[in-house]
Amino acid sequence: MLRKRIATAAVLIPLLAASILYGKGQPLGWPFLLVTGTAAALCAAEMFRMFVRGARIVAGGVALAAFVFLSAALLPVSAALPAVLLCVVLAAFLALPGPAEAGEKARTAATLTLGAVYVGGLLAMYPRTLFLPRGEHWVLLGVIAVSAGDTLAYFTGRAAGRTKLAPDLSPNKTVEGAAGGLLGSVACGVLYAHGFLPDIPSWYAAVAGGAVGLFGQGGDLFESLLKRAAGVKDSGRLFPGHGGVFDRADGILAAGPVLYLLAAISPLAGGGG
């Protein structure tokens, strides 16, 4: 299993890095926009299949997630907010047809709204971050810090884990593993910034690494909650040793807004002096 995880990561990480670095100089950052948009559609499909019935509802939910993603990624903030709110109304309308009873239709509308906004809206933060000053390196810092934290949490938990973190959601996660993962995220944030964002103070890089690592762990636990509620082990089977796209992107999803915020107010953007 570990070999499969390493082999999958060895393929995915260079492709993601290439789309980020090459995309920065392209109109709309289209290579990275394409990668993140595809990830949003796949994550949404996996999430909706866990909870709603019918190909029509799943396809409609994926379309809503794509709509939220493109709106939040490309439109000015003043226009993006109404577009996201429009999605809430469309989700409600999408759940209305059919013979299902009213309670199920209400749950479907709520699931579509949550999935479209959570997946499409959070992933849209990465294309927006890309076009901030030195945004390509902020995106890479975030992805690397979350991924390193996830990996170090796994190994620290295996080696020294004693205290269960959230046994009702993820029995194998430990407090010691979470602490090791958070320290790994901080260290990776500082090291990456030292090499590629030299104008960022070390303390700010440590805060950024720690923040995205913490939110990434929260996103991992939230996806565990969803899978526990749905009664499934993995969201999908696309990646050998990794499960589905949602399984791999859960932490990165949740870290998107805090990464964008810290990049937008950083000294490079004129927000930190």
N, C-alpha and C positions, 0 to 999 in steps of 0.2 A: 504494500500500500504506500509506504514512504517513497519507494522508487517511482511509483506512478505519479505521486504528487510532485516530486522533484522534476520529473520529465515534462509533465504538463506545464509547470511554472517556467521551465527553461525555454519552452516554445512561446508561451503567452507574454512573458515580460518583455523580451526584445521587440515583439510586434507592437505592444502597447507603447513602449518608449519611442519607437520609430514614428508612430502616428502622432505622438505629442511633439517631438522635436521637429519633424517635417511639417506637421500641421500648423505650427505657429506662423510660418511664412506664407500660408496659402489662404485664398479667399474664404472667409468664415471658418478658417481652420478645418476645412472639410474632411481631411483624413481622420482627425481625432473626433470630429462631430459624427462621422459615420460609425466609428468604433463605439463611442459612448451611446449613440442612438440605437445601434443594434443591441448593445448590452441592455439598454432600457426595455426594448421590446421583448427580449428573451426573458429577462427577470420578471416583467409583468406577466408574461404568458405562464411562467412557472408558478408564480404566486396565485394567479386566478384559477389555474387548474386544481390547486389544492382546496379551493373553497367554493367555487361556483360550478354549476352544471350547464352544459350546452355549449357547442362550438360557437354559436352566435354571440353569447355573452362574453366568452373568452376573447373572441376576435374584437368585439366592441371595446372591451376593457384595454386590450393592447393598443387599439387605435387611440383611445383616450390618453393612455400613458405617453404615446408618441406625440400627441398634440400638446400635452403639458410640457414634455421635454423640449420640443422645438420652440414653444412659446417662451418658456423660461430661459432657454439658452440664447435665443436670438433677438427677442424683442426688448425694447427699452423697459425698464422696471415699471414705468407708469402704464404700459400696455400689457406687460406680462401678468400683472396681478388680476386684471379683469378676465384675461384668457384662462387663468387657472380657476377662477370662480365660475366661469362658463362651464368648465369641465365638470364641476360639482352638479350643475343642473343637467348636463348631458348624461351623467351617470345615473341620475334619478330617472330620466326619461328612458334610458336603455333598459332599466329593470322593470318597466311597467308592463310591456306586452307578455303574453303567455298565460298558461293556466295555473301557475304556481300560486300558493296561498299568500296572503298579504304580508305575513311575517317573513316569509322567505324572500319575497321581493324587496322588502325593506333591508334585510341583511345583505342581499346582493348589491343594492345601491350603495350601501355603506362600504362594502368590500371593494367595489369598483372605484369609489372615490378615494379611499385610503390607498389602494394600490397605484392608481394613476398619479396621485400627488406625491406619495412617498417615493416611488421608483422614478417616475419621470422628472419630478421637481428636484429631488436630491441629486440625481446624476447630472442634471443640467448645470449644476454649480461648477462642474469641471471645465466645460467649454468656456464658461464665463471667466473662470480663473485664468485660463490659458492666455487671455488677451489683456490681463493686468501686466504691469511692468515686471519683466522676468517671470511671467506667468508659467512658462513651460517648466521652469525649475520648481515653482511652487506646487504644480500638479505632481511632478515626480517626487518631490519631498513628501507630499501627502500619501501617495500610493505606496512609496517605499516604507514610510513610517508605520502605516497601518499593516502592511504585509509582514514587515519585520516583527512588529508587535504580536501578530497572530502566530508566527512561527516560534518566537521565543516563549510565548505563553504556553504553547504546546510542549516544548522541551523542558521548560522550567516546571510545568505541572507534572510531567512524567518523572522528573528527577526528584522534586522536592515537594510536590503537592500533597497537602494533608487536609486542609480545611475546604470543604465544599463551598463554592461560590453561589450557585443557584441550582441546587439539586433537583428542584421540581421542573426546571427548564432544560438544563444540560448537566447531567450527572457527572461528567468527566472534567468539568471546569472547576478550578480551585482558586482560592484567594492568592496563594503563592504564585500560581501560574499567571494570574492577571497582573500581579505586581511585577513579575519578571517581564511580561509583555510590555507593560507601560514603561519600564526602564529602558527596554529595547527601543521603543518608539522615540523616547526622548533622545537617546544616544544617536540614533539614525538621523533624527532631525538636526541635531547639532553638527554631526559629521558631514551631512549632505550640504547644509548651509555653509559650512566652512569651505567646502570645495567649490560650490556653484552659486552661492548667494553671500559673497564675502562682506557686503555692506550691511548685512543683518547682524545685530548684536547676538552673541551666543545665548544670552538669557532669553531673547525673543525666539530664537530657533528652538530652544528647549521647551518653551511654552507651546509653540506651534506643534512640535513633535508630540508632546504630552497630550495636548488637546485632541489632535486627530487620533492618537492612539486610544484615548479614553472613549471618544465617541465611536470609534471603530469597534471597540469591545462591546459597547452598548448596542450597536447595530447587530453584532453577532448574536447577542442574547435575545434581541427582539425577533430575529429570524428563527431562533430556537423556539421561542414562544409560538410563533406562527406554525412551525412544523409540529410542535407538540399538540397544538389545537387541531391540526389537520390529521394527526396520526400518521405522519410520514417521517422517514429517516433523513432523506435528502429531497431538495426541491426538484431535482432532475438528475440526469445521468450523462450529461453532455461531455464532461471532463473526467477521464479516468483518475480515480483516486481523490477527486475533488467534489464530485456530485454535480449539481447544476450550476448555471451562471449565477443565480441568486445566492447559492451557497458560497461562491467565491467573492461576490460583490457586496455582500451584506455590510461588512465593516466600512468599505470604501464609500458605499451609499451614504451611511450615516455621518461620515466625516466630511462630506462635501460642503455643507453650509459653514461649518466652523473654519475650514481651510480657506474658503473664499473670504470670509470676514477677516481673518488674520492677515491674509495676503493684501486685502484692500486697504487696511489701516496700517500696514507695515511702513517702516522708514522708506522703503523703495517707492511706495505709492504716495509718500508725502504725509502719511497719517501718524508717523511716529516721531517726527522731528528730524 
